[in-house]
């Protein structure tokens, strides 16, 4: 189920964190956001289980993935399928408890996430570049779902920042996998034969810049200033810049970019910058009062 990967679903809470509903501890908004977060956690675990079932032979040739329960044989295929049904029921249960807004049920968001990832598992992951774009779209869906859960509009700049940053992480992961390819008994991913170090370098650099740029533009956007009643979010840009550059350092100097969720908690400077960023955002928005 990869519970450590649930940290990625904190993006569902991002719209709440950047609104007055979140800062004022609006019970209804927090409840809806928490249920949305739970729905996406269960949905993510559903996809991880599907991937482990589909990829069990490829995973068996990977130096690390071969230790996963299904690839190693510790978890039988029949038992895994039963767990899959339970997870789907949990997704549906959590999603239906989130109130519908403007007549649109929240369930369409985890359903779209599941559909995208099923297409990825059975087809799109075999298409070079498209495989990474699917990952980025999954992150973008999380932000949009979080906004829908509390009935607010997601900033276009924030959506762009999410997309570019997720794409950056996806290509960094391919870079790490390509570097470890020699340790495996064969190809561990269908698209790995199409990726090269030089090609990935050309993707990673610009995406790092775009991630920082779109976030910076989000902080100074007139809509952002109007919504939050402050232009001080620009002071959070150094934290984001450091986080991106620190991650690049870990990828290129430490060859450690295969699992961003684990890396966030394992690398102290990255963790401290994340805590500092969060504290500064909360301080700025509380001081401003906001209108959103």
N, C-alpha and C positions, 0 to 999 in steps of 0.2 A: 504493500500500500504506500510505501515511501513517505511516512508522515513528516520526515525532515524536509520534504519538498513542498509541504503545505505553506512554507514561508512565502513562496511565490504568489500564493493567493491573497497575501496581504494587500496586493494591488486592488483587490475588490474594495478594500477599506479606504483607498486613497481619496475618492471623492468625498467621503465622510470627513476625513481628516482636514480637508481644505474647505470646509463649509462651516457656517455658524451652527448648523444642526449638530455637528460633531463636537465643537468646542463648548456648546451650551449643554452638552450631555442630554440631548433630546432622546427620551427613552424609546419612542417609536422608531426613530431613525437608527439608533444603535441596535435595536432588536432586529430590524429588517436587514441591516448590514451584516450582523452576526450570522443570521440564517443564510444570507447570500454567500458569505464566506464558507460556511459549512457545506453548502450545496456544491461549491466549486472544489472544496477539498475532497469530497466524496467522488465528484466527477473526475478529478485528476487521478485519484487512486484507481478508479475504474479503467482509465486509459492506460495507466502503468501496468495493470493486470492484463489487459488485452495485449499490450505490447510484449509483455513477458511470455504470454502464451504463443503469440505469433512468431516471436523472434527467439524462441528457446534454443533452436539449433545454432543460429548465429551467435547468440550470447555464450553458448558453450565453447566457442572458439576465442572469446575475448578474455584477456588476462584477469580482468576484474569482474565482468558481468557473469562469468561462468559460475560464480559463487552465489548467484541469485537463487531463491528457493526452487523455482520451476526449472531453470537451466541445470541446476545441480541434481535435481530429482528429489529434493527434500519435500516439495509440495507436488502432489499428484495433479494431473491435468483435470480430472473430474472434480476434485476438491476446489481447484482454482475457479472452475466454471460456476460452482455453487456460490462461492464468495462473490463472483462477478454479479450474480443476480441480486444478492443482498445489497451490494453497493449501489446498483441502479435504483433499487427501492428507496435507499437512503437519499439519493439525489432528488428523486421525485418528491419524497416527503418533505425535505427541507425547502425545496423550491416552491411548493404549493403554499407554504406558510408565509412566504413573503407577499405582502399586499400588492395587488395589481394597480398600476397607475395608468390613467387615460385608457382604460379598457384593455391594456396589453399585459398579459400574465408574465410574471418574472421568469417562469419556466422556459421561455423561449431562449434565454441567454445560456443557461447550462446545456440546453438541448443543442444550441448552435455550436457550443464548445465541444460537446461530444461528437457531433457530426463532423466538424473540422478535423478532429483528432482521429476519428475512425477512417476518414479519407486519407489522412496522413499515414496511418498504420498499414493500410492495405494497398495504397497506391502512391500518394504524393511523396512519401519519404524516399522513393526511388528516383525522384527528379532532382537533379542538382540545382541548387539555389532555391528552388521551390520548397525543398524540405526545410530550410532555415526560415523562409518567409512564413510558413505555416506556424512555426513556433512563435514568431513575432506576432502574428495575428491572434494567436491564443492569448497572449498577454494583453493585447489591445481589447479583446473581448471581456477580459476580467475588469478592466477599468470602466468600460461601458456598462457592464452588468452592475457594478457597484453604484454608478450614477443612477441607473434605472431603479435600483432597489430603494433608494431614498428620494427618488423623484426630483433629481437635479440634472442640469445639463453638464456634460463633460466638456471641458475646454478642448478645442481642436489642437492647440499647441501641446497640451498634456497628452493627448492621444498620439500625436506625432512623436513626441519624446519617448513615450512607451514603446512605440513600434520600432524606432531606430535603436533604442537601447537594447530591446529584446533581440533584435537582429544582430546587433553587436555581440551579445552574449552567445548567440547560436553559432556564429562564425568562429568565435574564440573556442567554443567547445569542439568544433570540427578541427581547429588547429591543434588542440591538445590530443585529439583522437588520432590525427594523422601522425603526430610525433610518436605515439605509442604503437603504431601499426606494426612495427617490426617485432613487437613482443607477442603478437597474436599469431595463431596458426594459419590464418588466412584473412580475407576481407571481413571486417566486423560490421560494416554498414554498406548498403548497396551503392551509395553515392561516393564512397571514399576513393574509388578509383578515379573519379573525375576532379577531385580537389587536389591542389598542389599548395605548397607553402607560399610560393610567390603570389598565387591567385588570392589566397586567404589574406595575405598581408595587404593586398590592394583593397580588400573589402573591409577589413578591421579598422584601419586607420581612418578612412572617411566616416565610417559609422560612429566611431568614438567622437569625432568632431561634431557630427550631426546631433548626437545625443546631447552633448553639452549645449550646442547652439539652440536647439529647439526648447530645451528647458529654460535657458536664459531668456529666450523670447517669450516664453510663457510667463515668467516672473514680471516682465515689463509690459505685457500686453494690456491695452486699455480695459479690456473685459475683466482681466484678472484684478487690476487695480480697483475697478469699480465694484466687483463682487466682494472683495475682501476689505475694501476701504483703506488700502495701504499699498505703497510702492516699495516697501522694505523687503519683500521676498527676494529681491535681487541679491541680498546679502547671504542667501543660502547657496548661491552659485559656486563659490569656492569649495564648499563641501562636496557638491556633485562633481565638480572638476577633479578634485583630489580622488574621489571614489573611482572614477573612470580611469584615471592615470595609475592609481594603485593596482587596479585590476589588470591593466595592461602590463605592469611590472611583474605581477604574479604569473601571467600567461607566458611572457617572453623570457623572464629571468629564472622563474621557478618551475616552468612547465606545469602550471597548476591552474587549469581553467575548465576542467571537465565537469565539475559539479558546483555551479555558483551558489546553490543553497547551502552546501556544507562549508564552502569557502568563506561565506559571509560570517559564520560563527567561529571558524577556525583561525582566521587571520585577524589578529588584535587591532592593527591600524584601520582595517576596513570596518570592523565592528564599531570602533570608537568614532569613526567619521559618520557612520550611520546614526549612532546615538546622538552625536552632536547636531547633525542635520535635523533630526526629529525634534530635539529640544528647541532649536532655534525657530523652526516653523511654528511650533505651538506657542512660543513666546511672542513672536511677531503677530500672529493672528489673534491671540488673546488681547494683546495691547491695542490692536486695531478695532476689535469689536465686530468688524465685517458687516456685510449686508446680505451675504449668500446663505 
